[in-house]
Amino acid sequence: MADEQLLHIGELAAECQTTTRTLRYYEALGLIGPPLRARGQGSFRLYRAETIGRIRQIQELKDLLGWSLDDIRMHFQVEDEAKRLREAFHRTTSIIEKKQILSEAQKFAERQRQMIAERQIRLAAMDEELRLKLDRYKEIEASLNQADAGYGLKERSR
């Protein structure tokens, strides 16, 4: 860790184009790990540079995919658990343990699929609502065009 780059909370916020308040909130929710405390330097909040990637991932999931912070937290928990299981699988030589680990991994993958399926259902419902709106707008536009065409004929015949 001696060579590891550490960032003060303000530097991390600037790098990720967010606020220190947001970073503290993410920390409170468990989305990013707790800061390291620098010895002999007061109570500065220092973060590992790898935290930048985690924050950017949060921003992408939130902004681009519309995920809630709770969804993101659950996603990270599943990812972290999958990583733990992978490491345990490769560490052990016991076939029985490998089978148990695989069984756990399948449960976590199934949970992720469930999250995606639920989101797809909600998105499909939203898409259907928008399709119905568009159809209604087109009907109104057609009736306005028809009325306009009739009005135009009446105007020209005067």
C-alpha positions, 0 to 999 in steps of 0.5 A: 500500500506504500506505492498506492495512490490515495486521494483526499475526498475533495480530489476524489469528488473533483475527479469524479465530477461530484460533491464530497456530500455525495461521496459521504452519502455513497459511503453511508449506503455502502456503495463505496468503501470507507475511507482510510485515515491518514496517520499524523495528518488529522482526520483527512478522508483518504480513498484508494484511487480504485474508488474512482472506477466504483464511483463512475460505475455508480454514475453510469448505472444511475444516469444511463440505466436509471437504476436507483441507489438501492438497485446499485447497492444490491448489484454490487453486493451480488458482484462482490459475493460472486467474486468471493465465490470465484476466489473460494472456488479456485482456492479449494481442491475439494470437489464437494466444496466446489459443488457447494460454491457452484450452487451458491453462485447459481443462486446469486446469478438467478437473483441477478436475472430476477432483477433484470426480468423485473426491470424489463417488465416495468420498461415494457409497461412504460413502453406500452404506455408511450405507444398508446400515447403516440397512437392517440396523438396520431389519431388527434393529428389525423382528425385535425388534418381532416378538419383543416382540410374541410375548413380549407375547402370551405374557405376557398369556396367563398 
